[in-house]
Amino acid sequence: AVLIGGGEDHPVGALKRTGFQRLGGIRRLEFVPGATHLFEGPAPLEWVAALARLWFLEHLGRTAAVGGRVEAVR
């Protein structure tokens, strides 16, 4: 599992840390610097998308959806 939070969303960040500690298995906790829980604006959303993409590439057989089909990542 990957949990992604906003770096400036302190109350929810504390909850994410607590939840993260309770998760089993492979896990990662990431915070987007300067973002709140809404991830407003293109830069925070791009950061979230990049973190999610990295997680999928690392943990789901190194495949990625490209142009509506699944291809191996080289």
Secondary structure, DSSP 8 states (H G I E B T S, - for coil): -EEEEETT-HHHHHHHHHHHHH--SS-EEEEETT--TT--SHHHHHHHHHHHHHHHHHHTTTEEEETTEEEE--
